[in-house]
Amino acid sequence: MRKNGVGFRGFVIVFLLGTLLACSSFPRTIVDLTYPFDEHTIYWPTNQHFHRRETSRGFTAQGYWYASGAFSASEHGGTHLDAPIHFAASGMSVDEIPVQTLIGPAVVIDVSAQCETNPDYELSIADVTAWEAQHGRIESGTLVLLRTGWSAYWPDPVRYLGSQTPEDPATLHFPGFSAEAAQFLVTHRHIRGVGIDTASIDPGRSSDFPVHRIISQANLHALENVAGLDQLPPRGATIFALPMKIRGGSGGPVRIVALLP
């Protein structure tokens, strides 16, 4: 039941959160952490970019309005989710990820100051423990979001991907997680996933993507090109990251929203 649906626990979580959101007396702020998909959306250099065409738009002969369109794109681009199967042969595909793991608490580790002077900066274990010394231990089942400040460059591919030749993946420069920090978070903090405001959880200069492999082999998901992390507190936000449910998919577009305390 859990593999192909939300399971009883997941149903309860979704039902209770939906009830709270529907209650007008429930104090909340909702933040959209998703970039629109259009011709300006940044994709990984070797991937097919987003394309949409209108198939109908106007008033019909019967006098009513009708609009429709068709789109195509890679699974990996824009604000999207990486499923575990992206870098692990036995990992879950998008449609197999339990819904309850896509909804839950998040923390934001801000390294934007370090990234201002070093576009190749990688989150270290020391950064994580320094954050915990100030904000408390990262609890099991938490989504760890890394704020690098790179959203300021969206959607300029040259600045966002850190290269005068952004179509060449061998020339990219932007921050990411280090393999050591990723392994620490998986092994010692038992997180449920990671996210970042750049094009990849691995730093841009990486050629073998160790962070992707660590996260995927732990059967966890990753969120990339996350918008608006500057609007979230270090801890206390609840994240809803619901991707297009592509059967067998290695990833897909995702609408991410944060419910603030």
DODRENLO-36537 format. One record per residue (C-alpha): residue in one letter; x, y, z. Coordinates in steps of 0.1 Angstrom, whole numbers, plus 5000, padded with zeros to 4 digits. Each point is the difference from the previous one (the first is absolute). Layout:
BEGIN
- A | X | Y | Z;
...
This chain:
BEGIN
- M | 5000 | 5000 | 5000;
- R | 5028 | 5024 | 5008;
- K | 5019 | 4995 | 4968;
- N | 4972 | 5011 | 4976;
- G | 4981 | 5022 | 5023;
- V | 5004 | 5022 | 5031;
- G | 4993 | 4973 | 5025;
- F | 4979 | 5006 | 5031;
- R | 5026 | 5022 | 5017;
- G | 5005 | 5021 | 4969;
- F | 4963 | 5004 | 4996;
- V | 4997 | 5012 | 5035;
- I | 5028 | 5025 | 4995;
- V | 4985 | 5014 | 4968;
- F | 4965 | 5001 | 5015;
- L | 5011 | 5018 | 5031;
- L | 5021 | 5025 | 4981;
- G | 4972 | 5007 | 4976;
- T | 4976 | 5005 | 5028;
- L | 5023 | 5025 | 5017;
- L | 5006 | 5019 | 4968;
- A | 4962 | 5002 | 4994;
- C | 4994 | 5014 | 5034;
- S | 4999 | 5038 | 4997;
- S | 5011 | 5005 | 5036;
- F | 5032 | 4980 | 4995;
- P | 5029 | 5025 | 4999;
- R | 5023 | 4992 | 4971;
- T | 5021 | 5015 | 4973;
- I | 5004 | 4981 | 4968;
- V | 5030 | 5005 | 4978;
- D | 5003 | 4987 | 4964;
- L | 5035 | 4986 | 4995;
- T | 4995 | 4992 | 4963;
- Y | 5012 | 5018 | 4968;
- P | 4975 | 5002 | 4971;
- F | 5007 | 4977 | 4970;
- D | 5005 | 5019 | 4968;
- E | 5025 | 5007 | 4972;
- H | 5023 | 5016 | 5026;
- T | 5001 | 4970 | 5024;
- I | 5036 | 4987 | 5006;
- Y | 5006 | 4963 | 4993;
- W | 5032 | 4980 | 5003;
- P | 5021 | 5008 | 4969;
- T | 4996 | 4965 | 4984;
- N | 4962 | 4997 | 5007;
- Q | 4971 | 5010 | 4978;
- H | 4986 | 5033 | 5011;
- F | 4964 | 5009 | 5007;
- H | 4979 | 5006 | 4969;
- R | 4963 | 5008 | 5000;
- R | 4977 | 5008 | 4971;
- E | 4964 | 5010 | 5000;
- T | 4977 | 4976 | 4982;
- S | 4969 | 5020 | 5006;
- R | 4993 | 5035 | 5013;
- G | 4969 | 5020 | 4992;
- F | 4963 | 5000 | 4998;
- T | 4984 | 4970 | 4983;
- A | 4973 | 5002 | 4973;
- Q | 4975 | 4993 | 5029;
- G | 5011 | 5032 | 5017;
- Y | 5019 | 4986 | 5031;
- W | 5037 | 5004 | 5008;
- Y | 5023 | 4971 | 4996;
- A | 5038 | 4998 | 5006;
- S | 5023 | 4970 | 4999;
- G | 5037 | 4993 | 4994;
- A | 5027 | 4974 | 4998;
- F | 5034 | 4999 | 5016;
- S | 5032 | 4980 | 5000;
- A | 5031 | 5001 | 5021;
- S | 5027 | 4979 | 5017;
- E | 4991 | 4986 | 5035;
- H | 5029 | 5020 | 5014;
- G | 4997 | 5038 | 4997;
- G | 4984 | 5030 | 5016;
- T | 4987 | 4993 | 5035;
- H | 5000 | 4963 | 5001;
- L | 5004 | 4968 | 5020;
- D | 5026 | 4974 | 4996;
- A | 4987 | 4965 | 5008;
- P | 5024 | 4974 | 5015;
- I | 5001 | 4981 | 4967;
- H | 5017 | 5030 | 4985;
- F | 5034 | 4987 | 5013;
- A | 4991 | 4966 | 5016;
- A | 4990 | 4970 | 4979;
- S | 4978 | 4987 | 5028;
- G | 4987 | 5033 | 5011;
- M | 4963 | 5011 | 5000;
- S | 4986 | 5017 | 4969;
- V | 4979 | 5032 | 5004;
- D | 4967 | 4981 | 5002;
- E | 5013 | 4977 | 5027;
- I | 5011 | 5027 | 5025;
- P | 4975 | 4999 | 5029;
- V | 4981 | 5032 | 5002;
- Q | 5007 | 5004 | 5037;
- T | 5037 | 5004 | 4993;
- L | 4992 | 5029 | 4977;
- I | 4983 | 5020 | 5028;
- G | 5017 | 5008 | 5033;
- P | 5024 | 5022 | 5020;
- A | 5029 | 5018 | 4984;
- V | 5031 | 5019 | 5011;
- V | 5019 | 5026 | 4980;
- I | 5037 | 5002 | 5003;
- D | 5012 | 5034 | 4986;
- V | 5035 | 5001 | 4985;
- S | 4993 | 5029 | 4977;
- A | 5027 | 5022 | 5017;
- Q | 5027 | 4973 | 4992;
- C | 4987 | 4996 | 4965;
- E | 5004 | 5037 | 4992;
- T | 5037 | 4996 | 4999;
- N | 5002 | 4964 | 4989;
- P | 4976 | 4988 | 4972;
- D | 5014 | 4965 | 5005;
- Y | 4991 | 4999 | 5037;
- E | 4989 | 4967 | 5015;
- L | 4980 | 4995 | 5031;
- S | 5023 | 4984 | 5026;
- I | 4993 | 4979 | 5031;
- A | 5013 | 5030 | 5020;
- D | 4973 | 5022 | 4984;
- V | 4974 | 4975 | 5011;
- T | 5012 | 4997 | 5036;
- A | 5004 | 5038 | 5002;
- W | 4964 | 5004 | 4989;
- E | 4989 | 4974 | 5026;
- A | 5019 | 5019 | 5028;
- Q | 4978 | 5030 | 4992;
- H | 4967 | 4984 | 4991;
- G | 4999 | 4965 | 5015;
- R | 5007 | 4965 | 4987;
- I | 4985 | 4991 | 4967;
- E | 4973 | 4974 | 5008;
- S | 4994 | 4968 | 4982;
- G | 4977 | 5003 | 4971;
- T | 5009 | 5036 | 4992;
- L | 5004 | 5014 | 4965;
- V | 5033 | 5019 | 4999;
- L | 5000 | 5031 | 4977;
- L | 5032 | 5018 | 4991;
- R | 4998 | 5037 | 4992;
- T | 5029 | 5012 | 4979;
- G | 4985 | 5033 | 4988;
- W | 5002 | 4988 | 4964;
- S | 4963 | 5007 | 4995;
- A | 5010 | 5036 | 4995;
- Y | 5014 | 4990 | 4966;
- W | 4969 | 4982 | 4987;
- P | 4992 | 4998 | 4970;
- D | 5033 | 5012 | 4986;
- P | 5018 | 4968 | 4989;
- V | 5034 | 5015 | 4999;
- R | 5000 | 5013 | 5036;
- Y | 4978 | 4972 | 5014;
- L | 5021 | 4972 | 4985;
- G | 5032 | 5019 | 5005;
- S | 5014 | 4998 | 4965;
- Q | 5003 | 5020 | 4969;
- T | 4992 | 4968 | 4981;
- P | 4970 | 4987 | 5021;
- E | 4993 | 4974 | 4973;
- D | 5032 | 4982 | 5010;
- P | 4996 | 4981 | 5033;
- A | 5037 | 4997 | 5004;
- T | 5003 | 5038 | 5005;
- L | 4974 | 5005 | 5028;
- H | 5007 | 5017 | 5033;
- F | 4974 | 5003 | 5028;
- P | 4998 | 4988 | 5036;
- G | 4987 | 4967 | 5013;
- F | 5001 | 4974 | 5028;
- S | 5033 | 4982 | 5007;
- A | 5000 | 4962 | 4999;
- E | 5011 | 5000 | 5036;
- A | 4972 | 5022 | 5012;
- A | 4974 | 4980 | 4979;
- Q | 5013 | 4967 | 5016;
- F | 4999 | 5015 | 5034;
- L | 4964 | 5012 | 4996;
- V | 4989 | 4966 | 4987;
- T | 5019 | 4979 | 5025;
- H | 4999 | 5020 | 5032;
- R | 4969 | 5022 | 4996;
- H | 4978 | 4976 | 4980;
- I | 4985 | 5028 | 4979;
- R | 4972 | 4994 | 4975;
- G | 5015 | 5020 | 4971;
- V | 5019 | 5031 | 4990;
- G | 4994 | 5030 | 4979;
- I | 5019 | 5030 | 4986;
- D | 4996 | 5033 | 4981;
- T | 5024 | 4990 | 4973;
- A | 4999 | 4977 | 4969;
- S | 5014 | 4970 | 5019;
- I | 5006 | 4987 | 5035;
- D | 5035 | 4993 | 4989;
- P | 5022 | 5031 | 4994;
- G | 5001 | 5011 | 4964;
- R | 5036 | 4989 | 4994;
- S | 4992 | 4964 | 5010;
- S | 5004 | 4974 | 4973;
- D | 4991 | 4968 | 5019;
- F | 4971 | 5013 | 5021;
- P | 5008 | 4983 | 5034;
- V | 4972 | 5019 | 5018;
- H | 4974 | 4988 | 4976;
- R | 5013 | 4964 | 5005;
- I | 5000 | 5002 | 5038;
- I | 4964 | 5014 | 5001;
- S | 4986 | 4977 | 4974;
- Q | 5016 | 4969 | 5014;
- A | 4984 | 5008 | 5034;
- N | 4967 | 5000 | 4981;
- L | 4994 | 5037 | 5007;
- H | 4989 | 5028 | 4977;
- A | 5016 | 5033 | 4991;
- L | 4985 | 5034 | 4990;
- E | 5019 | 5022 | 4976;
- N | 4995 | 5036 | 4988;
- V | 4979 | 5008 | 5031;
- A | 4988 | 5036 | 5001;
- G | 4995 | 5024 | 5029;
- L | 5021 | 4983 | 5027;
- D | 5008 | 5035 | 5014;
- Q | 4963 | 5001 | 5011;
- L | 5003 | 4970 | 5023;
- P | 5012 | 4999 | 5036;
- P | 5030 | 4978 | 5010;
- R | 4975 | 4975 | 5014;
- G | 4962 | 4996 | 5005;
- A | 4987 | 5000 | 4964;
- T | 4980 | 4971 | 4986;
- I | 5007 | 4992 | 4964;
- F | 4976 | 4985 | 4975;
- A | 5020 | 4988 | 4969;
- L | 4976 | 4982 | 4977;
- P | 5014 | 4990 | 4966;
- M | 4983 | 4989 | 4968;
- K | 4993 | 4963 | 5007;
- I | 5019 | 4986 | 4970;
- R | 5000 | 4962 | 5000;
- G | 5035 | 4987 | 5000;
- G | 5013 | 5036 | 4999;
- S | 5035 | 5010 | 5012;
- G | 4987 | 5034 | 5009;
- G | 4975 | 5026 | 4991;
- P | 4986 | 5036 | 5004;
- V | 4990 | 5006 | 5035;
- R | 4978 | 5027 | 5017;
- I | 5016 | 5008 | 5033;
- V | 4983 | 5021 | 5026;
- A | 5010 | 5007 | 5036;
- L | 4976 | 5004 | 5029;
- L | 5017 | 5023 | 5025;
- P | 4994 | 4999 | 5038;
